[in-house]
Amino acid sequence: MEQRHRPAAAADDTTKRRTTKNKSFKDVENYEVLVLEKNCGCKFKSLRYLLIAIVSATFLTLLTPTLYERQLQSSSRYVDVDWIWDKTSADPRYVSSADVQWADVYTAIEDLSAGNQELKIGLLNFNSTEYGSWSRILPESHVSIVRLEHAKDSITWPKLYPEWIDEEEESEIPSCPSFPEPNVRRGAWFDVVAVKLPCTRVAGWSRDVARLHLQLSAAKLAVTSSRGNRKVHVLFVTDCFPIPNLFPCKNLVKHEGNAWLYRPDLKAVREKLRLPVGSCELAIPLKAKGKTFLSRPKKRSICHDTAFSK
């Protein structure tokens, strides 16, 4: 048979076509690899961004309470929170329904900060929102929350002022129940002790154990702060006037709305605080330090006026 013979030119064309085809396949493969690498790179970048977002969210969650505390503290130049408010339910005996009129409060004490004096203010029985308001109206002041444990439920007015006690001390020596003391750091003192008092506005509103406890605590803080002949003021926020036995009208400096500012006679207050809190105890025991008194001691107390004891 006769062999077919292709021209050299035709063979070259076939080789070129095969080479071009192979190159096209290689280009396609390289493109697919490149696309795959890009897709993987995008996925890794997306995963990295997602991890960064998760870590950032966790960090912000942990940081939020700290930022809130700093924001709360930044509202006052000097803030010293001795006690943050109990997270438990408030004792209804100590809850005051008085609506604080901040304009009246500022008017009552504005003269005390004359000359850009930085006041040290101790707060009793104010809640967290009211604490923030104190810091806002007096941004240059040093505001502190004073811790005060509530009196036991077993302490009632009849126990403070019983109808009868053993004055002869034949069976026992009568004594009054004790109130928790205000808790402040040693050496702490205040220019102003501010107290928010409860007031029921019903008959016998003055015979209120919580109200008495708060006023006794304010008086003790004022006496403690008076060391070194410091001038100390006591501000009451209440719809009912304070105990005149401790804070008489002659010591009232300003009265704006339900804000009562006193400059108490601290020497007299100190003497009053040495007396029993009620008629549940004799002012001087019949037998003291081994000595027997011929005369019967008087039944004196901090609130010995009939208007407050009956």
C-alpha positions in Angstrom: 0.0 0.0 0.0 1.1 3.4 -0.6 2.0 5.3 2.5 0.5 8.7 3.0 2.9 11.5 3.5 1.9 14.7 5.3 3.8 17.8 4.5 6.1 19.2 7.2 4.0 22.3 7.4 0.9 20.4 8.3 2.7 18.5 11.1 4.0 21.8 12.5 0.4 23.2 12.5 -0.9 20.1 14.4 1.9 20.5 17.0 1.2 24.1 17.5 -2.5 23.4 18.0 -1.7 20.7 20.5 0.7 23.1 22.3 -1.9 25.9 22.3 -4.5 23.5 23.6 -2.3 22.2 26.4 -1.4 25.8 27.4 -5.0 26.7 27.5 -5.7 23.8 29.8 -2.8 24.9 32.0 -4.1 28.4 32.1 -7.5 27.2 33.2 -6.0 25.1 35.9 -3.8 27.9 37.1 -6.9 30.2 37.2 -8.9 27.7 39.2 -6.1 27.3 41.7 -5.8 31.1 41.9 -9.5 31.5 42.5 -9.4 28.7 45.1 -6.6 30.4 46.9 -8.4 33.7 46.9 -11.6 32.1 48.2 -9.6 30.5 51.0 -7.9 33.8 51.8 -11.3 35.5 52.0 -12.6 32.8 54.2 -9.7 33.1 56.5 -9.9 36.9 56.6 -13.7 36.7 57.4 -13.0 34.2 60.1 -10.3 36.5 61.5 -12.6 39.5 61.5 -15.3 37.4 63.2 -12.9 36.3 65.9 -11.8 40.0 66.4 -15.4 41.0 66.7 -16.1 38.3 69.3 -13.0 39.3 71.4 -13.9 43.0 71.2 -17.5 42.4 72.3 -16.3 40.3 75.2 -13.8 43.0 76.2 -16.5 45.7 76.0 -18.8 43.6 78.1 -16.2 43.2 80.8 -15.2 46.9 80.6 -18.8 48.4 80.7 -19.2 48.2 84.6 -15.8 49.9 85.0 -16.7 52.6 82.5 -20.0 53.2 84.3 -18.3 53.5 87.7 -15.8 56.0 86.2 -18.6 57.9 84.7 -20.4 58.0 88.0 -17.3 59.1 89.8 -16.4 61.7 87.1 -19.6 63.7 88.0 -17.8 64.8 91.2 -14.2 66.0 91.4 -13.7 64.1 94.6 -15.7 61.0 95.3 -15.3 58.7 98.2 -17.9 56.0 98.3 -17.6 54.2 101.7 -20.5 52.0 101.0 -22.4 51.2 97.8 -26.1 50.7 98.4 -27.3 47.3 99.5 -28.6 45.2 96.6 -31.1 43.6 99.0 -34.6 45.1 99.4 -34.7 48.3 101.3 -36.0 48.4 104.9 -39.4 50.0 104.6 -38.9 51.7 108.0 -36.1 53.8 106.5 -37.6 54.6 103.2 -38.5 58.3 102.8 -41.2 59.4 100.4 -39.9 63.0 100.5 -39.3 64.4 97.1 -35.9 66.1 97.1 -36.0 69.6 95.7 -32.5 70.0 94.6 -32.9 73.8 94.0 -33.9 74.1 97.7 -31.0 71.9 98.8 -28.5 74.0 96.8 -30.0 77.2 98.1 -29.7 75.9 101.7 -26.0 75.1 101.5 -24.7 77.4 98.8 -23.3 79.9 101.3 -21.2 77.1 102.9 -19.2 76.7 99.7 -18.5 80.4 99.3 -15.0 81.2 98.1 -14.9 77.9 96.1 -14.5 76.0 99.3 -14.5 72.2 98.7 -17.1 70.8 101.0 -16.9 67.3 102.5 -20.4 65.9 102.6 -21.5 62.7 104.2 -24.8 61.3 103.0 -27.2 59.2 105.2 -30.2 57.3 103.7 -29.9 58.7 100.2 -30.2 56.3 97.3 -27.9 55.9 94.3 -29.9 58.2 92.0 -29.9 60.9 94.7 -26.1 60.4 95.3 -25.6 61.2 91.6 -27.7 64.4 92.0 -25.5 65.5 94.9 -22.4 65.1 92.8 -23.9 67.1 89.9 -25.1 70.1 92.0 -21.8 70.2 93.9 -19.2 69.0 91.4 -16.3 70.4 93.4 -17.3 68.7 96.6 -16.1 65.5 98.2 -19.2 63.4 98.5 -19.3 60.2 100.7 -21.9 57.6 101.4 -22.0 56.7 105.1 -22.8 53.2 105.9 -25.5 52.6 108.5 -26.9 49.2 109.4 -30.6 49.3 110.1 -31.9 48.8 113.6 -33.3 45.4 114.5 -37.0 44.9 114.0 -37.2 44.0 117.7 -36.5 47.6 118.7 -39.9 49.3 119.0 -41.0 52.6 120.5 -42.7 50.9 123.5 -39.3 49.2 124.3 -37.6 52.6 124.2 -40.3 54.2 126.3 -41.9 51.5 128.4 -44.7 52.3 130.8 -42.7 51.0 133.7 -39.1 50.0 134.6 -37.5 48.7 137.7 -36.2 52.0 139.1 -35.1 50.4 142.3 -33.1 47.9 140.4 -34.3 45.1 142.7 -34.6 42.4 140.0 -32.4 43.8 137.2 -30.7 46.9 136.0 -32.9 48.3 133.2 -31.1 49.1 129.9 -32.0 50.4 126.5 -31.5 48.5 123.3 -28.5 49.7 121.2 -28.6 51.1 117.7 -26.0 50.4 115.1 -23.3 53.1 114.8 -22.5 54.9 111.5 -19.6 53.2 109.8 -16.9 55.5 108.5 -13.2 55.3 108.2 -11.1 56.3 111.2 -10.3 60.0 111.1 -13.0 60.8 108.6 -14.9 64.1 109.0 -17.5 66.2 107.2 -18.4 69.8 106.8 -22.0 68.8 106.1 -23.9 65.7 107.3 -26.9 65.3 105.0 -29.8 63.0 106.1 -33.0 62.0 104.4 -35.6 61.3 107.0 -38.8 59.3 106.7 -42.0 60.8 107.8 -45.4 59.0 107.8 -47.4 62.2 108.4 -49.8 60.3 110.5 -50.6 60.6 114.2 -47.5 59.8 116.2 -45.1 60.4 113.3 -42.4 61.5 115.7 -42.3 58.2 117.5 -40.5 56.5 114.7 -37.5 54.2 115.5 -35.8 54.5 112.1 -36.3 58.3 112.1 -34.8 58.5 115.6 -31.9 56.2 114.6 -31.0 58.4 111.6 -31.0 61.6 113.6 -28.9 60.1 116.4 -26.4 58.9 113.7 -26.3 62.4 112.2 -25.6 63.9 115.6 -22.8 61.5 116.3 -21.2 62.2 112.9 -21.4 65.9 113.5 -19.8 65.6 117.0 -17.1 63.3 115.5 -16.4 65.8 112.7 -16.1 68.8 115.1 -12.7 67.9 116.4 -10.3 70.7 116.0 -13.1 73.3 116.3 -14.4 72.6 112.8 -17.7 74.1 111.9 -20.2 71.3 111.1 -23.7 71.7 109.6 -26.4 69.1 109.5 -28.9 69.1 106.6 -32.2 67.3 106.9 -34.4 66.5 103.9 -37.8 65.8 105.4 -41.4 66.9 105.3 -41.5 66.9 109.2 -39.2 68.9 111.4 -36.3 67.2 113.2 -36.1 66.4 116.9 -36.0 69.7 118.8 -34.2 68.0 121.7 -31.1 67.5 119.5 -31.7 70.2 116.8 -33.6 73.1 118.3 -35.0 76.0 116.3 -32.4 78.4 117.6 -29.7 76.3 115.7 -31.7 76.4 112.4 -29.7 78.4 109.8 -31.9 78.0 106.7 -35.2 76.3 105.8 -36.0 76.0 102.1 -38.9 73.7 101.3 -38.2 70.4 102.9 -34.5 71.2 103.4 -33.5 72.1 107.0 -30.0 73.3 107.6 -28.7 73.4 111.2 -25.5 74.5 112.8 -25.9 72.5 116.0 -24.4 73.4 119.4 -22.1 70.4 119.3 -21.1 70.8 123.0 -24.8 70.4 123.9 -25.3 67.6 121.4 -22.4 65.8 122.9 -23.9 66.0 126.3 -27.3 64.8 125.0 -25.7 61.8 123.3 -24.4 60.6 126.7 -28.0 60.2 127.9 -30.0 57.0 127.4 -31.8 56.9 124.1 -35.2 56.5 126.0 -36.8 56.0 129.3 -35.9 52.4 129.2 -32.8 53.2 131.2 -32.0 55.6 134.1 -29.7 58.4 133.2 -27.5 57.6 136.3 -27.8 54.0 137.7 -29.0 53.9 141.3 -25.8 52.0 142.0 -22.8 53.2 140.1 -19.2 52.2 140.7 -20.1 50.7 144.1 -21.7 53.8 145.4 -25.3 54.1 146.6 -27.1 57.3 145.9 -29.6 58.6 148.5 -31.7 60.5 145.9 -33.4 58.8 143.1 -31.9 59.7 139.7 -34.1 61.4 137.2 -35.5 59.6 134.2 -33.7 61.7 131.6 -33.2 60.7 128.0 -32.4 62.2 124.6 -36.1 62.4 123.8 -37.5 63.0 127.2 -40.1 65.5 126.1 -43.7 64.2 126.4 -44.4 65.1 122.8 -41.8 62.6 121.6 -42.0 59.9 124.3 -45.8 59.3 124.5 
